[in-house]
Amino acid sequence: MIFGSKLYNSKIRLVLVFISLIVFVGVMGYRFISNYDWIDALYMTVITVTTVGFGEVAPLEPQAKLFTVFLIVNSVVVLGYTVTVTTEYILSQNNFERLKKRKMQKKIDSLNDHVIICGYGRNGIQVVEKLSEYRRDFVIVEKNEDIYERVISQNFLAVHGNANEDEVLRAAGIERAAFLITALPDDSDNLFVVLSARQANPSIQIISRACKETSLNKLKTAGANHVSLPEQIGGRHMATLIVAPDLIEFVNNLTVVGQENSNIQEIPVEKLYNLSPLKSLKDLDLRNRTGCTVIGYHDRLGNYMINPEAEQLLEPGSKIIVLGRAEQIQKLYTLFDFNSVTF
């Protein structure tokens, strides 16, 4: 496409050269053939080249009439070439945009177990930043055209349209997606997205934003697995900064910021079976092997246990939550030979 851009630029420059040459020849011709002054010579050249049909400054001599015919013929040729180049350029730009969107859609169609993010506002941007750190595949659905253009300029996969519409969700790969996050500013819009997504993919994990606490139960009833209330979380966070500031500082230091430098992680039990069959956390012995500490256990029914006992059985479909320094987490990855985490 770079080659094509250079080609069109050269054609446009050639058009400008031709137009300038026609104007120059016309002015000089009328100046010296008809003895017009410079203003009249320019006037005659412009009305002749543009064929607008205004009257002549003065009656033309035979030589001036022949020159005018020459100028008109060449102007028509240059004008035709200009129209051709301009039309070709406009069509090529449209074709390029279509090809670009078609290529993006093919990439989206090849995704599996990806994340669909509905809305690229403040919450959506934070989600994208976090998923990018984890190199997770995601598709952004955005109906605002200006925001959509900004998204694709950042080389993110995106679909332009209203997330409430089934065809838009299908274009984002809703049937193959593992997660959907709807972070739209209006609770009713989020509710429609949850309903549509749950109908299109009964097994997908749906995380929805809610502005009002009264919308929480409605969103869960519609099919959302988790509902987040950003304003409520922000208020609690600020209050905790007053009553337990050091605790908040410690928790902030545990924030997961990517696989290379994370210090808290959730790991499916199935990823830990490559060394030997395990029965309990004691058999896993992560503290001695990696330096990591198991601080939580999430069973297959969705129940959480904080600081589980060493005798805690590791059931299929469950997860453990480990804490450690970045190098200890990396040692854990290396020991069990896996390179990615599961949400």
N, C-alpha and C positions, 0 to 999 in steps of 0.2 A: 504494500500500500504506500510505502515511502516513495518507491519508484513512480507510482501513479501520481502522487502529489507533486513531485518534481516535474513530471510531464505536463500536468495542468498548469503549473506555475509558468513554465516556459511558453505554453500556448497563450496564456493571459498576457505575458510580457510582449509576445509577438503581436497580439491584438492592439495593445497600447502603442507599440512602435508604428504599426500601420495607420492607426488613427492620427497619431502625431504627424506622420509623414504626409497624409492626405491634407491635413489642415495647413501644414507648412507650404506644400506645393500650391494649394489653392490661394493662400494669401499672397505668396510671391507672384503667382500668375496674374491675378487681378491687379496687383500693384503695378506690374511692369507692362502687362498687355493692355489694360484699360486705363492705366494711369490713375487708379483710385488711390485715395489716401489709405493709411493703414487700417483705420476703423472701418471704412467702407469695404475694403478688401476682406477683412475678417468677417464682416456681416454677410457679404456675398458668399463667402466660403461656407459659413455655417448653414445658411438657408439652402444652399445647393447640396451640401453633403447630407443634411437631414431631410431634404425633399419636402419642406413644409409649404412651399408654394407662395411665399411672399413676393412682392414686386421687386424688380431690379432697381438698383441705385440710379442707373442711367442706361439708355439704350446701348446694347452690346454691338460691337463691331463683329464682322465675320470671324476674325481670329479669336475674339473672346467667346463667341458662341461655340466654336470648335473646342476651345479649351473647357468650356462649361460641360459639353457633352462628354469629353474625356474624364472630367472630374466626377460627373454623375455615375458613369459606368464603373469607375474604380471604387467609388463610394459604395455602390450597391454590392460589389464583390466583398469589400471589407466588412460591410454591415452583415452580409450573409455569413461570413466566417465568424464574426463576433457572436451572432445569434447561435451558431452551431456550437462554438466553444462554451458559451454560457449555459446552454441547454445540457450539453454533455457533462459539464461540471456539476450542475444541480442534480442531474440524474445519478451521477456517480456517487455524490454525497449520500443521496437517499439509499442507493444500493449498498453503500458501505455500512450505513446504519442498520439496514435490514440484515446484512451478512453478519454484522457484529452481534445483533440480538439473536440471530439464528444459531450462531456458534455458542453463545452463552446458554441458550436453551438446550442445546445438545449436551453441554457439560452438566446442566441441572438434571437432564434425563438420565445421565449415567450415575447419579448419586444414589446411595443406599444408606439407611440409618443416619441420615443427616438431620440437621436442626433447621426448622423454619422459624424465622423471626418476623412477626407482623408488626410493623411500625419502626421507623428509624428516628425516634425522638431521643430524649435524654436517656431513658431506660434502655432503649434498643441499642444505642451507641455503646453503653457499658457492656451489654451482653456480647456485642460483636467484638469488643476489645478482649474480653475474657476468653471467648471461643477461639479468637485468633492466636492468643498465647498458647492455647492447647492444640492448635492446628486441627480443630474440628471443622468438618464440612458444614456450611450453613448457607441458607438462601434467605435473602431479605425480601419481604413483600412490602411495597410502599406505593401509595396512590398519588402522592404529591409529585408531580413531574420534575420540579426543580430538585427536590431531595433525591428522587430516583436517579437523575443525571449525575448528581454528586456521588451517589453510591457507586454507580458503575465506573465513574472516573477513578475510583479507588481500587478498581479491579475486583470488587466483590460481586458474587453472583446475586442477581436480583430479578424480581418480576414486578412489572409496573401494573398496578391495578388495586382494586378494593379487596382486602382479605376476606370480606363477607361473602364474596362471590365464589361459588364452587369451582368454576373454571380457572380462576386465579390460583386457588389452592392446588388444583390439579397440575397447573403449570409449574408450581413450586415443588411438585413431587410428594404431595401429601400421603399418597398410598404407600410410599417407600420410606418415609421419614420416621425417625425414632422419637423425635421431640418436636413440639411446637410451643413457641413462646409468643404470646400475644400481649404486646405492650402499648396498645392504643390508648389515647387519652380519655376516651369515653367508655364507661362500663357497659353500656348497651352494645357498642360495637364489639367489645371483647366477648360479650355473651354470645353474639351471633357467630363469631369466629370459632368459639369453643364448640357450639352446637354443630356447625358445619364440619369442623375437623374431626369431631368424635364420630359423626355419621360416616365420613369418608374413610376413616382409619380407626376402628374400635380399639386397637392395641397401642395407639400412640400415647406417649406421655405428654400431657398438656399442662403448661405453666402459664397462668394468667395474672396480669396486673389488675388491681382494683383500686379505684379512687375512694369509694365509700365502703364502710364496713358492712352496710346492709346488703351489698352486692356479693359478699363472700359466699354465703350459702347458695345463692342463685347460680353463681359460676361453678361451684362444686356439683350442684345438682345437674347442671347442663353437661358436665363431663370433665371439668378441670381436675387434674390430680393435685395440683398445688395452686394456691392463690396468694399473691404477694401484695401487701399494702405498704407501698414505699413511704407514704407520709407517716403512717403509724410507726414503722421501723425507725424512720429518722427522728421522730419525737422521743421514742424510747432510748435511742442511742444518745441523744443530747442530755436526757435526764440522767442516764447512767454515767455520763462524763462528770456529773456533779457528785453522785453518791459513791462511785467506784472508779475514779479516773485511771488508776494504775491497772485495774483489771481490763478496762477497755483498751488501753495501750498495749497490753499483752496480747489480747485477742486480735487487735489490728496487725500485730507482728506475725500472727498465724495465718493471715490471709493468703490464699493460694494464688500465686502469680505466674504460674507456668510450670511445665514439667521440669525444666532445668534448675529452678531455684525455689521449688515449693517445699513447704515443711509440714504440711498436713494433707493427707490423701485418703480417698475412699477406694478400696480395692475389692473386686469380686473374689469370693473364696475360690472359684474355679481356676483362677490364675495362679493359685498357690500350690496346686497339686502336681507340679512337674517334678519335684524332688522325690516325694514319697507320699503314700496315702496318709492323710491327716485325720485326726479325730477331734482334737481340741486345740486351744490356743497354746497350751503347754507343749504339745507336740510341734507346733509351729516354731516356737522358740525364737521369735523375731528379735528380741532384745539382745541375745547373745550373738546372733548371726549378723545383724545389721546395725544394731544400736537404736532402732526404732521402737517406740512404745505403742502398744495397742490401747487406744483411749475410748474406743466405742465399737459396738457390734450392732449390725442392722440385719435382722432376720428376714426370711423370705416373705413374711406376712406384713412387713413394714414397720415392725416394732424396733425401737432403739434402746440400747442398753449402754449406759455410761460406765466406763472403767470396769469391763467384764472380768469375771474371775478366770484364772488360768485353766480351770476345768470346763470352760464354756465350749460346747460342741460346735464344730464348724459344719453347718448344714449346707447342702447345695442350694444355690440361689441366694445365699446370704452375702453380706459384705462386712469387712472390717475397716475401721478408721484408725489410721496410724499417724503418729506424731514423731517428728525427728528433724534434725538439721538437713539442709539441702544435700550434703554429701551422703548422709545416711539414707535419705530417700533414694538417691541414685544407686547406692549399694543394694538397696532392696530391688530396684528395677533390674540390676545386673544379675543378682543372685537367682531371681525367678524368671529371668530371661523374657521380660515383656517391656515394651517401649512406650506404651500409651496407657492412659487411664480411662476408666469408664464412668460416665455420669450416672 
